[in-house]
Amino acid sequence: MDDKQPIVIILGMHRSGTSLIANFIHAIGIEMGQDLPQADEWNAAGYWESQTIRNIHDKILAELNCDWHNPPLYFPADWWRKSSIQELKSALVEFVGSKCKEKNQIYGFKDPRTAILLPVWREIFDELHLEPLYILSVRHPGSVVASLARRDRLSLAHSQALWLKTNLDALSYAGNNLRVVVDYDLWFESGLDQARTVTRSLNLPLPISEELIANAVHQTVHSGLRHYSSPQDETFFPVVTRFYALLRQAAMNGKISGETWTLMESFEKTKDLLRIWDELVAERDAIINAQRKRLKNQKRLFTYIMIAVFVIFSLVLAFVLSGIHN
């Protein structure tokens, strides 16, 4: 008998409705913790994400020489086994372990950084004997681009690349533990149906009535949260447009299509090719840098020699002139 304790993890790109889902699942009985940031102009209903987890995530990304808005296409092999990251993992184990000790309580968390850092989380869940229940929140890339442009001044191409990487990593790493895909816009089109789908997919050992679900939707879903409700007049990469269409389809019918997995496999093959190319570029750059360093050293040596010659010449000239004067 599998006695793993469930833990709910909300995955998704920044500005894709992860806060709304976190707010909703809290309203139906999931504990989201107390270390939550205050609401602000960017998230009027609150962020609903653990500051402790977010801060540790930022430290992990710093160890990988990046941050949330500039992650590489891929991280080094077995990056999570790096000693400094294992130390940070220990802090996550301690924090999440303390949250999951409470009886008659199911803990959940969200942070958009989680999707690209799931390999380290899979180790954490195994160590704590937890069963991760993943919810993937998606949103039209046009709305995400518009929101990130306003809040973070990110370009169209930059935001699309982040959107694509985050959602591809979420699907790839979550695997069979992905319980449901949720489209942000559907909360405002058929919120109650979506709420039922989320609740049913989690299959939580909690008393969740239809009345509780309805009250949770009423409490958390407001039209004022939907600042960008239609695609913006921008040109999107075809792969982004198609991938969103597949994810929205999965949100509507509850099934991830074969085309989605085929697209992901193609992306993984492309990453392998780019990894080889990056290694070749790195090797070339190392040779060029070595040549530049050698040339710089040669120039420095030439300069020292010229200075020495000048000093010696000056001393000799001074000696000769002194002799003539005497």
C-alpha positions in Angstrom: 0.0 0.0 0.0 1.3 3.4 -1.0 1.2 5.7 2.1 2.9 8.7 0.6 1.5 12.0 1.7 0.2 14.2 -1.1 1.6 17.7 -1.7 0.1 20.1 -4.3 2.5 22.0 -6.5 1.3 24.7 -8.9 3.5 25.0 -12.0 3.4 27.7 -14.7 5.0 30.6 -16.3 5.1 34.0 -14.6 2.0 36.0 -15.1 0.0 32.9 -16.0 -2.6 32.6 -13.3 -0.6 30.5 -10.7 -1.6 32.9 -8.0 -5.3 32.5 -8.8 -5.1 28.8 -8.6 -3.1 29.0 -5.3 -5.8 31.2 -3.9 -8.5 28.8 -5.0 -6.9 25.6 -3.6 -6.3 27.5 -0.3 -10.0 28.3 -0.3 -10.9 24.6 -0.6 -8.6 23.5 2.3 -5.0 23.3 1.1 -2.5 25.0 3.5 -0.3 27.4 1.6 1.7 28.6 4.6 2.1 32.0 6.3 5.2 33.4 4.6 3.3 34.9 1.7 4.1 38.3 0.1 1.6 41.1 0.4 -0.6 42.0 -2.5 0.6 44.8 -4.7 -0.3 46.6 -8.0 0.9 43.5 -10.0 -1.1 41.0 -8.0 -4.1 42.6 -6.4 -5.3 39.4 -4.8 -1.9 38.4 -3.5 0.9 36.2 -4.8 0.2 33.2 -2.7 3.7 31.9 -2.9 6.1 31.0 -0.1 8.8 33.7 0.2 11.1 31.1 1.8 10.9 28.8 -1.2 11.2 31.7 -3.7 14.3 33.0 -1.9 16.0 29.6 -2.0 15.0 29.2 -5.7 16.7 32.5 -6.4 19.9 31.3 -4.6 19.8 28.0 -6.6 19.6 30.0 -9.9 22.4 32.3 -8.7 24.5 29.1 -8.2 23.7 28.3 -11.8 24.8 31.8 -12.9 21.3 33.0 -13.9 18.1 34.3 -12.6 14.4 33.7 -13.3 14.2 35.9 -16.4 17.5 34.8 -17.9 17.7 31.0 -17.5 19.8 29.1 -20.1 18.1 26.8 -22.5 19.4 23.9 -20.5 21.4 23.5 -17.3 24.5 21.4 -16.9 24.1 17.7 -16.5 23.2 16.7 -12.9 23.2 20.3 -11.9 21.2 19.6 -8.7 24.0 17.3 -7.4 26.4 20.3 -7.1 27.4 20.5 -3.4 26.3 24.1 -3.0 22.9 23.3 -4.5 22.6 20.2 -2.3 23.1 22.5 0.7 20.2 24.7 -0.5 18.2 21.6 -1.1 18.6 20.6 2.5 17.0 24.0 3.5 14.0 23.1 1.3 13.8 19.6 2.8 13.7 21.1 6.3 11.1 23.8 5.4 8.7 21.6 3.4 9.2 18.7 5.9 8.0 20.9 8.7 5.0 21.9 6.8 4.0 18.4 5.9 4.3 17.1 9.5 0.9 18.6 10.4 -1.8 16.0 10.6 -5.1 16.5 8.8 -3.5 19.0 6.6 -2.3 19.0 3.0 0.4 21.5 2.1 0.8 23.1 -1.3 3.0 25.8 -2.8 3.6 27.7 -6.0 6.5 29.6 -7.5 6.9 30.0 -11.3 10.6 29.2 -10.8 9.6 25.6 -9.7 9.0 24.3 -13.3 12.6 24.7 -14.4 14.0 23.4 -11.0 11.9 20.3 -10.7 14.9 17.8 -10.8 15.9 19.0 -7.3 12.3 18.9 -6.1 11.9 15.2 -7.2 14.8 14.3 -4.9 13.1 16.3 -2.1 9.7 14.5 -2.6 11.4 11.1 -2.5 13.3 12.0 0.7 10.2 13.2 2.4 8.1 10.4 1.0 5.6 12.8 -0.6 3.4 12.3 -3.7 3.6 15.4 -5.8 0.3 16.5 -7.4 1.1 19.0 -10.1 -1.3 21.6 -11.6 0.0 23.4 -14.7 -1.5 26.8 -15.2 -1.2 28.2 -18.8 -2.2 31.5 -20.3 -2.2 32.9 -23.8 1.4 34.0 -24.6 0.1 37.3 -25.9 -1.3 38.1 -22.4 1.9 37.0 -20.7 4.0 39.1 -23.1 1.9 42.2 -22.5 2.1 41.7 -18.7 5.8 41.1 -18.6 6.4 44.1 -20.9 4.6 46.3 -18.5 6.0 44.9 -15.2 9.5 43.8 -16.2 10.1 45.6 -19.6 10.9 42.2 -21.3 10.9 42.1 -25.0 8.5 40.0 -27.2 11.1 37.4 -28.1 12.4 37.2 -24.5 9.0 36.6 -23.0 8.1 34.0 -25.6 11.3 32.1 -24.9 10.6 32.1 -21.2 7.0 31.0 -21.8 8.0 28.1 -24.0 10.9 26.9 -21.7 8.8 27.0 -18.6 5.9 25.1 -20.0 8.0 22.5 -21.8 10.0 21.9 -18.6 6.9 21.6 -16.5 5.4 18.9 -18.8 8.7 17.1 -19.2 9.6 16.9 -15.5 6.1 16.5 -14.0 5.4 13.4 -16.1 2.6 11.1 -14.8 2.2 13.2 -11.7 0.7 16.1 -13.7 -3.0 16.0 -12.6 -4.5 18.8 -14.6 -3.7 21.6 -17.1 -5.7 24.8 -16.4 -6.1 27.7 -18.8 -6.2 31.1 -17.0 -8.9 32.5 -19.3 -11.2 29.6 -18.6 -11.6 30.8 -15.0 -13.5 33.8 -16.4 -15.4 31.9 -19.0 -16.5 28.8 -17.0 -15.0 29.2 -13.6 -17.1 26.7 -11.7 -16.5 23.9 -14.3 -12.8 24.5 -14.1 -12.9 24.5 -10.3 -14.7 21.2 -10.3 -12.1 19.8 -12.8 -9.2 20.9 -10.6 -10.8 19.5 -7.4 -11.7 16.2 -9.0 -8.2 15.7 -10.6 -6.4 16.2 -7.2 -8.6 13.5 -5.6 -7.7 14.9 -2.1 -8.7 13.1 1.1 -10.5 16.2 2.2 -14.3 16.9 2.6 -14.9 19.2 -0.4 -18.5 19.9 -1.0 -20.1 21.5 -4.1 -21.0 24.5 -1.9 -17.4 24.9 -0.8 -16.2 24.8 -4.4 -18.8 27.4 -5.5 -17.9 29.7 -2.6 -14.2 29.4 -3.4 -14.8 30.4 -7.0 -16.9 33.4 -5.8 -14.1 34.4 -3.4 -11.2 34.1 -5.8 -12.3 34.7 -9.4 -13.0 38.4 -10.2 -13.1 40.0 -13.6 -10.8 42.8 -12.3 -7.9 40.2 -12.2 -8.1 39.8 -16.0 -6.1 42.7 -17.4 -5.2 41.1 -20.8 -8.1 38.9 -22.1 -7.3 38.7 -25.8 -4.2 38.1 -27.9 -2.1 41.1 -28.5 -1.3 42.4 -32.0 2.2 40.8 -32.0 3.9 38.2 -34.2 4.5 35.0 -32.2 6.9 32.2 -33.0 4.8 29.4 -34.7 6.0 26.8 -32.1 4.7 29.1 -29.3 1.3 29.5 -31.0 0.9 25.8 -31.6 2.1 24.7 -28.2 -0.4 27.1 -26.5 -3.2 25.7 -28.7 -2.3 22.2 -27.6 -2.1 23.2 -23.9 -5.5 25.0 -24.1 -6.9 21.9 -25.7 -5.6 19.8 -22.8 -7.2 22.2 -20.4 -10.5 21.9 -22.1 -10.7 18.1 -22.6 -8.4 16.9 -19.9 -6.0 15.0 -22.2 -2.6 15.8 -23.4 -2.4 15.0 -27.1 0.2 12.9 -28.8 1.2 15.9 -30.8 2.2 17.6 -27.6 4.6 14.9 -26.7 5.9 14.8 -30.3 6.6 18.5 -30.1 8.4 18.1 -26.8 10.6 15.3 -28.2 11.5 17.5 -31.1 12.5 20.2 -28.7 14.7 17.9 -26.7 16.5 16.8 -29.9 17.0 20.4 -30.8 18.5 21.1 -27.3 20.9 18.2 -27.8 22.1 19.7 -31.1 22.4 23.1 -29.5 24.3 21.6 -26.5 26.9 20.2 -29.0 27.0 23.5 -30.8 27.5 25.4 -27.5 30.4 23.1 -26.6 32.0 23.8 -30.0 31.5 27.5 -29.5 32.9 27.3 -26.0 36.0 25.4 -27.3 36.5 28.0 -30.0 36.1 30.8 -27.6 38.7 29.2 -25.2 41.2 29.0 -28.1 40.5 32.6 -29.1 40.8 33.8 -25.5 44.1 31.9 -25.0 45.5 33.5 -28.2 44.3 36.9 -27.1 45.9 36.4 -23.7 49.2 35.2 -25.3 49.2 38.2 -27.6 48.5 40.5 -24.7 51.3 39.0 -22.7 53.6 39.4 -25.7 52.6 43.1 -26.0 53.2 43.5 -22.3 56.6 41.9 -22.6 57.5 44.1 -25.6 56.5 47.1 -23.6 58.7 46.1 -20.7 61.6 45.5 -23.0 61.2 48.9 -24.6 61.1 50.5 -21.2 64.2 48.7 -20.1 66.0 49.6 -23.3 65.0 53.2 -22.8 66.2 53.2 -19.2 69.5 51.6 -20.2 69.9 54.0 -23.1 69.2 57.0 -20.8 71.7 55.8 -18.2 74.4 55.3 -20.9 73.7 58.6 -22.4 73.8 60.3 -19.0 77.1 58.5 -18.3 78.6 59.6 -21.7 77.5 63.2 -21.2 78.8 63.2 -17.7 82.2 62.0 -19.0 82.3 64.7 -21.8 81.4 67.3 -19.2 84.3 66.3 -16.9 
